[in-house]
Amino acid sequence: MKLVLMSPLFGLWLSIFAYLVGILIFRRFPHPLTTPLLLATIIIIAFLKLTHISYQDYYKGGVYLNTLIVPSTVALGIPLYQTFHLMRHHARSILLATSLAALVNTGFTAIVAKIFGMNFFLAISLFPKSVTTAMAVGIVDKMQGIATVTLVVVVATGILTSVMGPTLLKLLKIEDPVAIGLALGGTGHAIGTGVALKYGRVSGAMAGLAIGITGLMYVFISPIVAAIILK
């Protein structure tokens, strides 16, 4: 058993199996709360707790899935290229929406951190929670934040977006594919983009675009907000 746990294949296959189970449950009971990624996360946590297997042993295999984050993010450029005409047509709206979203997000986070007396480095680690993992870690490293905290909030934000995003869009009666893509991709990064693709190619392309632009906006806005509010 110890040899099995020490093998990188253990964490890799556990992750794949948990996600497949999540897909099966979602197909049988389609609902935002049965999103495959959310179910897979719950299954893995429950399994590790019940078997008393350490996260370090699991992550020996799980780390290989993390290496796919960057190429999968780059691959989102394919649907973006196919709908490039939409990007040019909505350029002003896209830039304005992502800029305001990044400013409101970081500003609200900084204000809450200031009110509760949160540590400066912990507070700035929460800033890029709507940025895809590869870019979020780079932003936090430059600002000397805590990358581990950033990874947790990035994943949590993506999962919450995949769970609550479709419901909120439905309640607000938002049906424009461009708006749907920008909302899901700009908030839930790669995970939100996966949900946006279910709405069609246009929404998926806009979500992929939102990932890149949102990341760039956070690079410029995060240090300014931290300097003004957190000091």
Secondary structure as UniProt FT lines:
FT   HELIX           2..6
FT   HELIX           8..28
FT   HELIX           32..34
FT   HELIX           36..51
FT   HELIX           55..66
FT   TURN            67..68
FT   HELIX           69..75
FT   HELIX           77..82
FT   HELIX           84..89
FT   HELIX           91..115
FT   TURN            116..117
FT   HELIX           120..125
FT   TURN            126..130
FT   HELIX           133..142
FT   TURN            143..144
FT   HELIX           147..171
FT   TURN            172..173
FT   HELIX           177..196
FT   HELIX           197..199
FT   HELIX           201..225
FT   HELIX           226..230
//
